[in-house]
Amino acid sequence: MTKKILLIDDEPVFVKMLKTRLEASGFEVVTACDGENGLQQWEQEKPDLIILDITMPNMDGYTFVRESKQKQNLKKIPIVVLTARAGMKDLFVLEGAQGYFVKPVDTKELLARVCELLR
């Protein structure tokens, strides 16, 4: 069974590159451009894992993580954070993120972590 990943990021070029890489590795990928849209996509798509940017319009990644804790089914889904902000790792780990990568991300390392979380 193909695992589904929800990729939430507001940078179209980055989303296209990472989506292509994840799909080439056998994952189904759905995307959202901000946290609000991400919550809607989660309800529709029921992903197995979420890859999340921090700085986005409408709802940032931190707010998304906080909102996700209020939803019983969503808080069980692993969240991997991708961001240009290196200094927020401890905060997101404390909030329950299972991965934290600083952009530009090494996609090989990211894929290894995604595969580990989806085993």
MOKA-V573329 format. One record per backbone hydrogen bond with DSSP energy under -1.0 kcal/mol. CO is the residue of the C=O (numbers start at 1). NH is the residue of the N-H. Records with the same first field share a line. If there is no record, write none. Layout:
BEGIN
CO->NH, NH
END
This chain:
BEGIN
3->28
4->48, 49
5->30
6->51
7->32
8->53
11->15
12->16
13->17
14->18
15->19
16->20
17->21
18->22
19->23
20->24
22->27
23->26
28->5
30->7
32->9
34->38
35->39
36->40
37->41
38->42
39->43
40->44
41->45
42->46
49->6
50->80
51->8
52->82
54->61
57->59
59->35
60->64
61->65
62->66
63->67
64->68
65->69
67->70
68->71
71->75
74->77
78->50
79->98
80->52
81->101
83->103
88->92
89->93
90->94
91->95
92->97
93->96
99->81
101->83
106->110
107->111
108->112
109->113
110->114
111->115
112->116
113->117
114->118
END
